[in-house]
Amino acid sequence: MLLATLSEASWATEQAQQRRAGRDVRQETRQGSRHTKQECRATNQQSNSQRRQDKRQTRQQGRQTARDIKY
């Protein structure tokens, strides 16, 4: 009984750490994509639609990285 409770507690702790790591990755991705878009806008390198696509792709990659951490 005690062993089952301990293993459940350790699983919950591990799961919480995975969720936290996933959130951190997503937050860093958001900040990075904002920064990239602002730089691109300042230097006027691409059209607005291309900037949107780049930002969307960057965020999607961050989401996938977070999924890989969690699952």
Backbone as numpy.savetxt, mean C-alpha at the origin, in Angstrom:
# Nx Ny Nz CAx CAy CAz Cx Cy Cz
-6.23 -27.00 26.08 -7.05 -25.80 26.08 -6.19 -24.55 26.08
-5.21 -24.54 26.97 -4.32 -23.37 27.07 -3.50 -23.21 25.79
-3.07 -24.31 25.21 -2.28 -24.27 23.99 -3.10 -23.69 22.83
-4.36 -24.08 22.74 -5.22 -23.55 21.69 -5.42 -22.05 21.84
-5.59 -21.59 23.04 -5.77 -20.16 23.30 -4.51 -19.38 22.93
-3.34 -19.93 23.26 -2.09 -19.26 22.94 -1.86 -19.19 21.43
-2.18 -20.26 20.72 -1.98 -20.25 19.27 -2.95 -19.28 18.61
-4.17 -19.17 19.12 -5.12 -18.21 18.57 -4.65 -16.78 18.82
-4.10 -16.54 19.99 -3.60 -15.20 20.32 -2.41 -14.84 19.43
-1.52 -15.78 19.19 -0.37 -15.48 18.35 -0.80 -15.27 16.90
-1.81 -16.00 16.44 -2.33 -15.81 15.09 -2.95 -14.42 14.95
-3.70 -14.01 15.96 -4.33 -12.69 15.91 -3.26 -11.59 15.89
-2.21 -11.77 16.66 -1.13 -10.79 16.69 -0.42 -10.73 15.34
-0.17 -11.89 14.76 0.49 -11.93 13.45 -0.39 -11.28 12.38
-1.67 -11.57 12.44 -2.61 -10.99 11.48 -2.68 -9.47 11.63
-2.65 -8.98 12.84 -2.67 -7.54 13.09 -1.41 -6.89 12.53
-0.28 -7.54 12.68 0.97 -7.01 12.15 0.93 -6.96 10.63
0.35 -7.97 10.00 0.22 -7.99 8.55 -0.68 -6.86 8.06
-1.80 -6.66 8.76 -2.69 -5.57 8.38 -1.99 -4.22 8.51
-1.27 -4.06 9.60 -0.55 -2.80 9.85 0.50 -2.57 8.75
1.23 -3.60 8.39 2.24 -3.48 7.34 1.59 -3.14 6.00
0.44 -3.76 5.72 -0.29 -3.45 4.50 -0.75 -2.00 4.45
-1.25 -1.51 5.58 -1.67 -0.10 5.65 -0.50 0.84 5.43
0.63 0.50 6.02 1.83 1.34 5.86 2.26 1.40 4.40
2.23 0.26 3.73 2.63 0.23 2.31 1.67 1.08 1.49
0.37 0.94 1.74 -0.59 1.73 0.97 -0.42 3.22 1.22
-0.17 3.60 2.47 0.03 5.02 2.78 1.27 5.56 2.09
2.36 4.80 2.12 3.58 5.24 1.44 3.36 5.36 -0.06
2.57 4.44 -0.61 2.27 4.48 -2.04 1.48 5.73 -2.38
0.49 6.06 -1.56 -0.30 7.27 -1.80 0.58 8.50 -1.81
1.44 8.61 -0.80 2.31 9.78 -0.71 3.27 9.84 -1.90
3.79 8.69 -2.28 4.70 8.65 -3.43 4.02 9.03 -4.72
2.79 8.56 -4.92 2.09 8.89 -6.16 1.71 10.36 -6.19
1.36 10.94 -5.05 1.09 12.38 -5.00 2.33 13.19 -5.37
3.45 12.77 -4.79 4.70 13.47 -5.04 5.08 13.39 -6.52
4.94 12.21 -7.10 5.25 12.01 -8.52 4.37 12.88 -9.39
3.09 12.93 -9.06 2.17 13.74 -9.86 2.50 15.22 -9.76
2.84 15.68 -8.55 3.19 17.09 -8.38 4.46 17.44 -9.15
5.44 16.55 -9.12 6.68 16.79 -9.88 6.39 16.85 -11.37
5.57 15.92 -11.82 5.24 15.86 -13.24 4.48 17.12 -13.66
3.57 17.55 -12.83 2.79 18.75 -13.12 3.70 19.99 -13.16
4.65 20.05 -12.23 5.56 21.20 -12.16 6.47 21.28 -13.39
6.92 20.12 -13.87 7.81 20.12 -15.03 7.06 20.03 -16.34
5.75 19.80 -16.26 4.88 19.73 -17.45 5.38 18.71 -18.47
5.71 17.52 -17.95 6.27 16.47 -18.80 5.21 15.72 -19.61
4.01 15.56 -19.05 3.02 14.70 -19.68 1.67 15.40 -19.70
0.76 14.82 -20.47 -0.60 15.33 -20.46 -1.29 14.92 -19.16
-2.38 15.57 -18.87 -3.11 15.28 -17.63 -3.60 13.84 -17.60
-4.06 13.34 -18.73 -4.55 11.95 -18.75 -3.42 10.97 -18.51
-2.24 11.26 -19.04 -1.10 10.36 -18.81 -0.67 10.41 -17.34
-0.72 11.59 -16.71 -0.41 11.68 -15.28 -1.39 10.86 -14.47
-2.68 10.94 -14.82 -3.69 10.15 -14.10 -3.40 8.66 -14.23
-3.06 8.23 -15.43 -2.74 6.81 -15.65 -1.54 6.38 -14.82
-0.51 7.22 -14.79 0.68 6.88 -14.01 0.35 6.78 -12.53
-0.43 7.74 -12.03 -0.80 7.72 -10.61 -1.65 6.49 -10.31
-2.58 6.18 -11.19 -3.44 5.01 -11.00 -2.62 3.73 -10.98
-1.67 3.64 -11.90 -0.84 2.43 -11.97 0.04 2.30 -10.72
0.59 3.41 -10.25 1.42 3.39 -9.05 0.61 2.93 -7.85
-0.60 3.46 -7.71 -1.43 3.06 -6.57 -1.85 1.61 -6.66
-2.12 1.13 -7.87 -2.49 -0.28 -8.03 -1.34 -1.19 -7.64
-0.12 -0.81 -7.99 1.04 -1.60 -7.60 1.18 -1.63 -6.08
0.91 -0.51 -5.43 0.97 -0.46 -3.97 -0.08 -1.34 -3.33
-1.27 -1.35 -3.90 -2.32 -2.23 -3.38 -1.93 -3.69 -3.50
-1.33 -4.04 -4.64 -0.92 -5.43 -4.85 0.17 -5.82 -3.86
1.09 -4.93 -3.60 2.15 -5.19 -2.62 1.53 -5.42 -1.24
0.54 -4.59 -0.88 -0.12 -4.75 0.41 -0.85 -6.10 0.49
-1.48 -6.50 -0.61 -2.15 -7.82 -0.63 -1.16 -8.94 -0.46
0.00 -8.80 -1.11 1.02 -9.83 -0.98 1.50 -9.97 0.47
1.57 -8.86 1.18 1.97 -8.91 2.59 0.90 -9.60 3.42
-0.34 -9.25 3.18 -1.43 -9.78 4.00 -1.75 -11.25 3.74
-1.66 -11.67 2.50 -2.13 -13.03 2.18 -1.02 -13.90 1.77
